[in-house]
Amino acid sequence: MTVLVAYASALGSTRDIAHHIADRLAAGLDGVECRSVEEVESVSACDAVVVGSAVHNQSWLPAAGQFFARHAPELAKRPVWAFNVGMADALPKPFRKRGAELQQARLAGALPQDVSLRGHRMFSGVYNADQMSPALRVLFRLAGGRFGDFRDWAAIDAWADDIAAQLAKPASPTSSGNTVT
Ligand SMILES: Cc1cc2nc3c(=O)[nH]c(=O)nc-3n(C[C@H](O)[C@H](O)[C@H](O)COP(=O)(O)O)c2cc1C
């Protein structure tokens, strides 16, 4: 089995998560590869694909959107999982859960609907003070926002293990539309 984990990352935290997922999948599956979306010429040799992107301005990075659009006909024929890496856990506490849900729904709606996702997950990444202008930084902190590395490796491991378990089982009919799990 060949499983591709493809990622689009601006500052590296999504790339690290993608490699971590690939390593975790490789513990139980043969043929796991991890590459940036720009490096992928074709997915036709892959049995399954996991695609991840950093979120900028409420959208996937352009390279990830282009990957989905370019490979949509081939992606539609195989199991695909997607993950987004954003800053929900950096937000003031009252906004974290709702902000993540709203953003997740928006991102799911923006992906090509002819690719039926087996799962679509949002993770928090790294959000540092230098990613925000000095003026906004002060307002963000006053409102209860925080900076740091919010990657939840246990949750990432659990998601990768769930993908590995699904790939190890005989294929079941795919559901229509993009699911959020
Ligand atoms: C210019 C910019 C815009 C961002 N916009 C969003 C956003 O709209 N939603 C979000 O959840 N996170 C946003 N973030 C936070 C990033 O998604 C987060 O830092 C993530 O870990 C970046 O992944 P990367 O290190 O792979 O680039 C933004 C970060 C930057 C630098």
The ligand as an SDF file (V2000), in Angstrom:
LIG
                    3D

 31 33  0  0  0  0  0  0  0  0999 V2000
   -0.4550   35.7530    8.0800 C   0  0  0  0  0  0  0  0  0  0  0  0
   -1.0930   34.7120    8.9590 C   0  0  0  0  0  0  0  0  0  0  0  0
   -2.4650   34.5220    8.8970 C   0  0  0  0  0  0  0  0  0  0  0  0
   -3.0670   33.5450    9.7030 C   0  0  0  0  0  0  0  0  0  0  0  0
   -4.4260   33.3620    9.6110 N   0  0  0  0  0  0  0  0  0  0  0  0
   -5.0060   32.3900   10.3610 C   0  0  0  0  0  0  0  0  0  0  0  0
   -6.4160   32.1650   10.2760 C   0  0  0  0  0  0  0  0  0  0  0  0
   -7.1520   32.8040    9.5270 O   0  0  0  0  0  0  0  0  0  0  0  0
   -6.9440   31.1950   11.0490 N   0  0  0  0  0  0  0  0  0  0  0  0
   -6.1730   30.4320   11.9050 C   0  0  0  0  0  0  0  0  0  0  0  0
   -6.7120   29.5680   12.5960 O   0  0  0  0  0  0  0  0  0  0  0  0
   -4.8340   30.6180   11.9980 N   0  0  0  0  0  0  0  0  0  0  0  0
   -4.2410   31.5890   11.2620 C   0  0  0  0  0  0  0  0  0  0  0  0
   -2.8930   31.7910   11.3440 N   0  0  0  0  0  0  0  0  0  0  0  0
   -2.1030   30.9540   12.2710 C   0  0  0  0  0  0  0  0  0  0  0  0
   -1.4070   29.8170   11.5380 C   0  0  0  0  0  0  0  0  0  0  0  0
   -2.3060   29.0000   10.8600 O   0  0  0  0  0  0  0  0  0  0  0  0
   -0.6190   28.9890   12.5490 C   0  0  0  0  0  0  0  0  0  0  0  0
    0.4200   29.7960   13.0250 O   0  0  0  0  0  0  0  0  0  0  0  0
   -0.0860   27.6970   11.9490 C   0  0  0  0  0  0  0  0  0  0  0  0
    0.6180   26.9790   12.9630 O   0  0  0  0  0  0  0  0  0  0  0  0
    0.8180   27.9840   10.7760 C   0  0  0  0  0  0  0  0  0  0  0  0
    1.2950   26.7810   10.2100 O   0  0  0  0  0  0  0  0  0  0  0  0
    2.7220   26.7120    9.5240 P   0  0  0  0  0  0  0  0  0  0  0  0
    3.7510   26.8780   10.6320 O   0  0  0  0  0  0  0  0  0  0  0  0
    2.7760   25.3740    8.9020 O   0  0  0  0  0  0  0  0  0  0  0  0
    2.8060   27.8140    8.5230 O   0  0  0  0  0  0  0  0  0  0  0  0
   -2.2720   32.7600   10.5730 C   0  0  0  0  0  0  0  0  0  0  0  0
   -0.8830   32.9670   10.6050 C   0  0  0  0  0  0  0  0  0  0  0  0
   -0.2940   33.9210    9.8200 C   0  0  0  0  0  0  0  0  0  0  0  0
    1.1990   34.1060    9.8850 C   0  0  0  0  0  0  0  0  0  0  0  0
  1  2  1  0
  2  3  1  0
  2 30  2  0
  3  4  2  0
  4  5  1  0
  4 28  1  0
  5  6  2  0
  6  7  1  0
  6 13  1  0
  7  8  2  0
  7  9  1  0
  9 10  1  0
 10 11  2  0
 10 12  1  0
 12 13  2  0
 13 14  1  0
 14 15  1  0
 14 28  1  0
 15 16  1  0
 16 17  1  0
 16 18  1  0
 18 19  1  0
 18 20  1  0
 20 21  1  0
 20 22  1  0
 22 23  1  0
 23 24  1  0
 24 25  2  0
 24 26  1  0
 24 27  1  0
 28 29  2  0
 29 30  1  0
 30 31  1  0
M  END
$$$$
